[in-house]
């Protein structure tokens, strides 16, 4: 079944794959590839966050009147993940494999927990609450995510 949030769920998987490739490049001590993949991962993650923060969350909040619940939590977690991505870039620039690995482990655990909350709580709420908006919001989400 196609749902409004299916593209976001699929994009979670894409971001996970990019992140795993980044870690593999670092494990192989391929700093140039790790740098390129870290940039690609960061760009994909930022596109994902902006898609939610600028399209999905406002629509959900308008439909439900709820601006202090799950969307607020997710925005806060996005900010924390942005900070961790900055730390990854800094560790990479300093060629500090130990720091990169430590931050990457923290980010991986955080992303897994975040994605579970979105996929098991927020996205089903959005799919139900915005079903009438799927025809207009769905193409917007797919188009924005296609650029990442």
MDAnalysis code that builds the backbone (N, CA, C; Angstrom):
import MDAnalysis as mda
import numpy as np

u = mda.Universe.empty(444, n_residues=148, atom_resindex=np.repeat(np.arange(148), 3), trajectory=True)
u.add_TopologyAttr("name", ["N", "CA", "C"] * 148)
u.add_TopologyAttr("resid", np.arange(1, 149))
u.add_TopologyAttr("resname", ["UNK", "UNK", "UNK", "UNK", "UNK", "UNK", "UNK", "UNK", "UNK", "UNK", "UNK", "UNK", "UNK", "UNK", "UNK", "UNK", "UNK", "UNK", "UNK", "UNK", "UNK", "UNK", "UNK", "UNK", "UNK", "UNK", "UNK", "UNK", "UNK", "UNK", "UNK", "UNK", "UNK", "UNK", "UNK", "UNK", "UNK", "UNK", "UNK", "UNK", "UNK", "UNK", "UNK", "UNK", "UNK", "UNK", "UNK", "UNK", "UNK", "UNK", "UNK", "UNK", "UNK", "UNK", "UNK", "UNK", "UNK", "UNK", "UNK", "UNK", "UNK", "UNK", "UNK", "UNK", "UNK", "UNK", "UNK", "UNK", "UNK", "UNK", "UNK", "UNK", "UNK", "UNK", "UNK", "UNK", "UNK", "UNK", "UNK", "UNK", "UNK", "UNK", "UNK", "UNK", "UNK", "UNK", "UNK", "UNK", "UNK", "UNK", "UNK", "UNK", "UNK", "UNK", "UNK", "UNK", "UNK", "UNK", "UNK", "UNK", "UNK", "UNK", "UNK", "UNK", "UNK", "UNK", "UNK", "UNK", "UNK", "UNK", "UNK", "UNK", "UNK", "UNK", "UNK", "UNK", "UNK", "UNK", "UNK", "UNK", "UNK", "UNK", "UNK", "UNK", "UNK", "UNK", "UNK", "UNK", "UNK", "UNK", "UNK", "UNK", "UNK", "UNK", "UNK", "UNK", "UNK", "UNK", "UNK", "UNK", "UNK", "UNK", "UNK", "UNK", "UNK", "UNK", "UNK", "UNK"])
u.atoms.positions = np.array([
    [0.836, -1.189, 0.000],
    [0.000, 0.000, 0.000],
    [0.880, 1.251, 0.000],
    [0.567, 2.169, -0.866],
    [1.302, 3.427, -0.921],
    [0.703, 4.369, 0.119],
    [1.579, 4.949, 0.911],
    [1.142, 5.908, 1.912],
    [1.899, 7.206, 1.702],
    [1.406, 8.239, 2.304],
    [2.050, 9.542, 2.210],
    [3.501, 9.470, 2.642],
    [3.779, 8.735, 3.692],
    [5.130, 8.715, 4.262],
    [6.039, 7.634, 3.673],
    [5.557, 6.842, 2.723],
    [6.399, 5.792, 2.125],
    [7.714, 6.358, 1.599],
    [7.722, 7.499, 0.889],
    [9.005, 8.025, 0.401],
    [9.978, 8.354, 1.533],
    [9.474, 8.800, 2.662],
    [10.337, 9.115, 3.802],
    [10.909, 7.842, 4.414],
    [10.097, 6.804, 4.497],
    [10.577, 5.514, 5.006],
    [11.684, 4.970, 4.098],
    [11.452, 5.048, 2.787],
    [12.450, 4.578, 1.823],
    [13.725, 5.411, 1.915],
    [13.563, 6.692, 2.148],
    [14.732, 7.572, 2.240],
    [15.543, 7.276, 3.501],
    [14.888, 6.861, 4.573],
    [15.628, 6.420, 5.765],
    [16.606, 5.317, 5.368],
    [16.121, 4.369, 4.587],
    [16.979, 3.250, 4.159],
    [18.153, 3.749, 3.321],
    [17.890, 4.693, 2.423],
    [18.946, 5.256, 1.579],
    [20.008, 5.948, 2.441],
    [19.576, 6.732, 3.411],
    [20.527, 7.402, 4.311],
    [21.335, 6.376, 5.095],
    [20.684, 5.313, 5.546],
    [21.388, 4.255, 6.270],
    [22.470, 3.616, 5.397],
    [22.153, 3.387, 4.131],
    [23.127, 2.794, 3.209],
    [24.321, 3.722, 2.994],
    [24.053, 5.001, 2.834],
    [25.143, 5.970, 2.675],
    [26.026, 5.992, 3.918],
    [25.397, 5.963, 5.065],
    [26.148, 5.995, 6.318],
    [27.026, 4.755, 6.458],
    [26.480, 3.590, 6.136],
    [27.258, 2.352, 6.204],
    [28.438, 2.400, 5.238],
    [28.231, 2.954, 4.054],
    [29.320, 3.090, 3.081],
    [30.400, 4.029, 3.599],
    [29.989, 5.073, 4.282],
    [30.941, 6.018, 4.868],
    [31.811, 5.320, 5.906],
    [31.171, 4.560, 6.778],
    [31.926, 3.831, 7.806],
    [32.874, 2.811, 7.179],
    [32.427, 2.149, 6.115],
    [33.276, 1.158, 5.436],
    [34.497, 1.830, 4.804],
    [34.299, 2.996, 4.216],
    [35.418, 3.721, 3.613],
    [36.430, 4.130, 4.675],
    [35.944, 4.556, 5.810],
    [36.859, 4.936, 6.886],
    [37.602, 3.712, 7.422],
    [36.895, 2.597, 7.567],
    [37.540, 1.369, 8.041],
    [38.659, 0.933, 7.086],
    [38.472, 1.228, 5.797],
    [39.493, 0.893, 4.794],
    [40.569, 1.975, 4.698],
    [40.426, 2.996, 5.524],
    [41.350, 4.140, 5.553],
    [41.400, 4.874, 4.203],
    [40.273, 4.833, 3.519],
    [40.127, 5.577, 2.260],
    [39.518, 6.933, 2.608],
    [40.393, 7.851, 3.022],
    [39.951, 9.144, 3.534],
    [39.216, 9.965, 2.480],
    [39.654, 9.897, 1.236],
    [38.989, 10.678, 0.182],
    [37.568, 10.169, -0.041],
    [37.412, 8.857, -0.099],
    [36.066, 8.288, -0.277],
    [35.206, 8.556, 0.958],
    [35.784, 8.428, 2.129],
    [35.034, 8.712, 3.357],
    [34.556, 10.158, 3.369],
    [35.410, 11.062, 2.906],
    [35.027, 12.474, 2.850],
    [33.867, 12.680, 1.882],
    [33.972, 12.113, 0.684],
    [32.906, 12.264, -0.312],
    [31.598, 11.659, 0.191],
    [31.688, 10.501, 0.803],
    [30.483, 9.842, 1.311],
    [29.892, 10.581, 2.511],
    [30.750, 11.138, 3.349],
    [30.249, 11.924, 4.481],
    [29.483, 13.146, 3.971],
    [29.999, 13.774, 2.944],
    [29.297, 14.924, 2.354],
    [27.962, 14.495, 1.742],
    [27.977, 13.368, 1.024],
    [26.740, 12.876, 0.414],
    [25.718, 12.498, 1.484],
    [26.181, 11.837, 2.531],
    [25.291, 11.458, 3.627],
    [24.702, 12.705, 4.288],
    [25.565, 13.680, 4.588],
    [25.095, 14.905, 5.229],
    [24.065, 15.633, 4.378],
    [24.293, 15.677, 3.073],
    [23.345, 16.346, 2.168],
    [22.017, 15.595, 2.119],
    [22.086, 14.257, 2.063],
    [20.854, 13.463, 2.033],
    [20.074, 13.619, 3.340],
    [20.781, 13.610, 4.446],
    [20.133, 13.772, 5.743],
    [19.488, 15.149, 5.865],
    [20.204, 16.169, 5.424],
    [19.647, 17.527, 5.487],
    [18.409, 17.648, 4.592],
    [18.448, 17.058, 3.418],
    [17.270, 17.075, 2.539],
    [16.095, 16.399, 3.230],
    [16.360, 15.284, 3.865],
    [15.312, 14.550, 4.578],
    [14.720, 15.414, 5.704],
    [15.585, 15.987, 6.505],
    [15.111, 16.828, 7.606],
    [14.276, 17.993, 7.090],
    [14.774, 18.667, 6.068],
    [14.059, 19.835, 5.538],
    [12.725, 19.435, 4.930],
    [12.674, 18.286, 4.296],
    [11.422, 17.793, 3.734],
    [10.380, 17.623, 4.843],
    [10.803, 17.035, 5.935],
    [9.890, 16.867, 7.063],
    [9.548, 18.214, 7.701],
    [10.565, 19.015, 7.991],
    [10.363, 20.270, 8.731],
    [9.617, 21.333, 7.925],
    [9.764, 21.312, 6.620],
    [9.153, 22.357, 5.787],
    [7.873, 21.906, 5.077],
    [7.650, 20.603, 4.990],
    [6.474, 20.116, 4.269],
    [5.580, 19.261, 5.160],
    [6.099, 18.126, 5.637],
    [5.268, 17.185, 6.386],
    [4.817, 17.729, 7.737],
    [5.760, 18.197, 8.542],
    [5.407, 18.638, 9.891],
    [4.405, 19.798, 9.884],
    [4.619, 20.846, 9.065],
    [3.626, 21.928, 9.057],
    [2.228, 21.450, 8.640],
    [2.171, 20.527, 7.677],
    [0.867, 20.010, 7.255],
    [0.205, 19.235, 8.396],
    [0.990, 18.413, 9.080],
    [0.469, 17.645, 10.211],
    [-0.008, 18.585, 11.322],
    [0.799, 19.588, 11.627],
    [0.440, 20.531, 12.688],
    [-0.813, 21.320, 12.325],
    [-0.943, 21.701, 11.065],
    [-2.142, 22.433, 10.635],
    [-3.386, 21.549, 10.718],
    [-3.234, 20.291, 10.349],
    [-4.378, 19.377, 10.359],
    [-4.806, 18.994, 11.769],
    [-3.845, 18.902, 12.690],
    [-4.153, 18.426, 14.045],
    [-4.200, 19.536, 15.085],
    [-3.585, 20.674, 14.781],
    [-3.473, 21.737, 15.772],
    [-2.420, 21.450, 16.822],
    [-1.682, 20.367, 16.657],
    [-0.686, 19.945, 17.643],
    [0.705, 20.382, 17.189],
    [1.259, 21.369, 17.885],
    [2.613, 21.841, 17.558],
    [3.609, 21.543, 18.674],
    [3.142, 20.917, 19.742],
    [4.044, 20.674, 20.869],
    [4.260, 19.190, 21.139],
    [3.854, 18.357, 20.219],
    [3.975, 16.922, 20.421],
    [5.122, 16.319, 19.634],
    [4.812, 15.303, 18.845],
    [5.870, 14.544, 18.180],
    [6.711, 15.363, 17.205],
    [6.119, 16.333, 16.550],
    [6.915, 17.125, 15.600],
    [7.954, 17.968, 16.322],
    [7.625, 18.459, 17.484],
    [8.597, 19.234, 18.267],
    [9.768, 18.339, 18.681],
    [9.452, 17.135, 19.122],
    [10.492, 16.180, 19.518],
    [11.391, 15.866, 18.329],
    [10.786, 15.609, 17.173],
    [11.574, 15.261, 15.984],
    [12.463, 16.424, 15.542],
    [11.962, 17.637, 15.610],
    [12.791, 18.803, 15.260],
    [14.006, 18.895, 16.198],
    [13.771, 18.654, 17.480],
    [14.876, 18.677, 18.440],
    [15.905, 17.602, 18.139],
    [15.438, 16.430, 17.774],
    [16.363, 15.355, 17.430],
    [17.104, 15.656, 16.133],
    [16.436, 16.292, 15.184],
    [17.122, 16.701, 13.954],
    [18.285, 17.633, 14.294],
    [18.045, 18.568, 15.201],
    [19.110, 19.498, 15.604],
    [20.288, 18.742, 16.209],
    [20.002, 17.754, 17.031],
    [21.074, 16.973, 17.643],
    [21.856, 16.188, 16.586],
    [21.154, 15.637, 15.604],
    [21.840, 14.886, 14.553],
    [22.654, 15.809, 13.652],
    [22.163, 17.014, 13.417],
    [22.954, 17.987, 12.651],
    [24.267, 18.287, 13.370],
    [24.186, 18.423, 14.685],
    [25.394, 18.692, 15.471],
    [26.360, 17.518, 15.389],
    [25.851, 16.311, 15.465],
    [26.705, 15.126, 15.356],
    [27.341, 15.027, 13.962],
    [26.598, 15.387, 12.939],
    [27.163, 15.389, 11.577],
    [28.295, 16.409, 11.469],
    [28.152, 17.546, 12.113],
    [29.229, 18.535, 12.139],
    [30.460, 17.978, 12.816],
    [30.252, 17.245, 13.888],
    [31.385, 16.617, 14.581],
    [32.046, 15.551, 13.705],
    [31.251, 14.838, 12.922],
    [31.819, 13.860, 11.982],
    [32.715, 14.560, 10.965],
    [32.217, 15.651, 10.406],
    [33.004, 16.401, 9.412],
    [34.298, 16.928, 10.030],
    [34.227, 17.418, 11.259],
    [35.425, 17.917, 11.943],
    [36.431, 16.800, 12.179],
    [35.960, 15.639, 12.606],
    [36.855, 14.507, 12.834],
    [37.497, 14.061, 11.530],
    [36.721, 14.087, 10.466],
    [37.256, 13.704, 9.164],
    [38.310, 14.705, 8.702],
    [38.028, 15.981, 8.869],
    [38.982, 17.023, 8.467],
    [40.288, 16.911, 9.249],
    [40.183, 16.466, 10.496],
    [41.370, 16.304, 11.337],
    [42.013, 14.925, 11.155],
    [41.437, 14.107, 10.274],
    [41.913, 12.736, 10.062],
    [41.998, 11.976, 11.384],
    [40.993, 12.174, 12.227],
    [40.927, 11.539, 13.542],
    [39.949, 10.366, 13.473],
    [40.470, 9.205, 13.126],
    [39.629, 8.024, 12.938],
    [38.918, 7.617, 14.225],
    [39.586, 7.737, 15.359],
    [38.976, 7.348, 16.632],
    [37.778, 8.243, 16.950],
    [37.955, 9.541, 16.779],
    [36.845, 10.476, 17.034],
    [35.707, 10.214, 16.052],
    [36.061, 10.041, 14.779],
    [35.033, 9.777, 13.763],
    [34.238, 8.535, 14.147],
    [34.921, 7.465, 14.521],
    [34.242, 6.211, 14.873],
    [33.338, 6.378, 16.083],
    [33.815, 7.102, 17.078],
    [33.006, 7.324, 18.273],
    [31.749, 8.125, 17.978],
    [31.911, 9.196, 17.226],
    [30.751, 10.025, 16.867],
    [29.814, 9.240, 15.951],
    [30.387, 8.482, 15.020],
    [29.570, 7.691, 14.099],
    [28.725, 6.671, 14.861],
    [29.300, 6.050, 15.873],
    [28.552, 5.084, 16.673],
    [27.392, 5.763, 17.394],
    [27.665, 6.929, 17.969],
    [26.599, 7.685, 18.645],
    [25.509, 8.067, 17.661],
    [25.907, 8.568, 16.501],
    [24.937, 8.981, 15.487],
    [24.123, 7.796, 14.998],
    [24.757, 6.671, 14.791],
    [24.039, 5.487, 14.308],
    [22.945, 5.073, 15.291],
    [23.283, 4.996, 16.557],
    [22.294, 4.613, 17.574],
    [21.167, 5.644, 17.630],
    [21.543, 6.917, 17.589],
    [20.547, 7.994, 17.644],
    [19.617, 7.908, 16.434],
    [20.200, 7.710, 15.240],
    [19.379, 7.626, 14.023],
    [18.426, 6.439, 14.080],
    [18.906, 5.303, 14.550],
    [18.046, 4.128, 14.637],
    [16.854, 4.385, 15.548],
    [17.106, 4.985, 16.707],
    [16.015, 5.290, 17.635],
    [15.067, 6.323, 17.035],
    [15.626, 7.341, 16.404],
    [14.828, 8.402, 15.785],
    [13.930, 7.821, 14.689],
    [14.526, 7.026, 13.815],
    [13.759, 6.460, 12.704],
    [12.645, 5.546, 13.204],
    [12.911, 4.798, 14.261],
    [11.874, 3.931, 14.835],
    [10.695, 4.766, 15.344],
    [10.993, 5.887, 16.000],
    [9.912, 6.753, 16.491],
    [9.112, 7.323, 15.324],
    [9.818, 7.769, 14.299],
    [9.100, 8.316, 13.147],
    [8.259, 7.236, 12.470],
    [8.869, 6.093, 12.198],
    [8.189, 5.063, 11.427],
    [7.072, 4.366, 12.193],
    [7.192, 4.294, 13.519],
    [6.181, 3.583, 14.312],
    [5.163, 4.493, 14.990],
    [5.488, 5.783, 15.109],
    [4.570, 6.693, 15.803],
    [4.135, 7.841, 14.886],
    [5.083, 8.679, 14.487],
    [4.719, 9.891, 13.753],
    [4.191, 9.607, 12.348],
    [4.871, 8.780, 11.595],
    [4.423, 8.533, 10.222],
    [3.019, 7.922, 10.164],
    [2.699, 6.937, 11.013],
    [1.309, 6.448, 10.980],
    [0.284, 7.537, 11.336],
    [0.645, 8.423, 12.270],
    [-0.246, 9.542, 12.592],
    [-0.430, 10.439, 11.368],
    [0.657, 10.695, 10.667],
    [0.594, 11.535, 9.461],
    [-0.203, 10.848, 8.357],
    [0.025, 9.562, 8.176],
    [-0.709, 8.832, 7.137],
    [-2.211, 8.886, 7.380],
    [-2.619, 8.760, 8.635],
    [-4.047, 8.825, 8.962],
    [-4.565, 10.267, 8.903],
    [-3.820, 11.171, 9.525],
    [-4.294, 12.548, 9.644],
    [-4.220, 13.356, 8.366],
    [-3.375, 12.915, 7.441],
    [-3.192, 13.665, 6.190],
    [-3.596, 12.861, 4.958],
    [-4.407, 11.838, 5.141],
    [-4.807, 10.990, 4.012],
    [-5.441, 11.812, 2.893],
    [-6.230, 12.799, 3.255],
    [-6.876, 13.634, 2.240],
    [-5.885, 14.534, 1.507],
    [-4.699, 14.728, 2.101],
    [-3.679, 15.591, 1.508],
    [-2.668, 14.821, 0.663],
    [-2.777, 13.485, 0.617],
    [-1.770, 12.670, -0.062],
    [-1.581, 13.091, -1.510],
    [-2.665, 13.422, -2.197],
    [-2.570, 13.786, -3.614],
    [-1.726, 15.033, -3.839],
    [-1.718, 15.938, -2.879],
    [-0.905, 17.152, -3.039],
    [0.442, 17.045, -2.337],
    [0.463, 16.454, -1.135],
    [1.715, 16.363, -0.386],
    [2.628, 15.251, -0.889],
    [2.053, 14.140, -1.308],
    [2.851, 13.009, -1.759],
    [3.838, 13.381, -2.863],
    [3.375, 14.013, -3.943],
    [4.306, 14.402, -5.006],
    [5.374, 15.398, -4.536],
    [5.006, 16.286, -3.623],
    [5.992, 17.233, -3.079],
    [7.105, 16.487, -2.343],
    [6.719, 15.545, -1.497],
    [7.709, 14.783, -0.739],
    [8.603, 13.981, -1.678],
    [7.984, 13.286, -2.636],
    [8.771, 12.478, -3.567],
    [9.736, 13.334, -4.374],
    [9.283, 14.482, -4.833],
    [10.140, 15.356, -5.644],
    [11.308, 15.890, -4.815],
    [11.054, 16.290, -3.604],
    [12.137, 16.827, -2.763],
    [13.154, 15.748, -2.419],
    [12.700, 14.554, -2.129],
    [13.600, 13.477, -1.754],
    [14.378, 12.936, -2.952],
    [13.823, 13.092, -4.132],
    [14.513, 12.608, -5.338],
    [15.802, 13.361, -5.596],
    [15.942, 14.544, -5.012],
    [17.155, 15.344, -5.222],
    [18.280, 14.926, -4.300],
    [17.985, 14.089, -3.321],
    [19.011, 13.705, -2.326],
    [19.681, 12.399, -2.675],
])
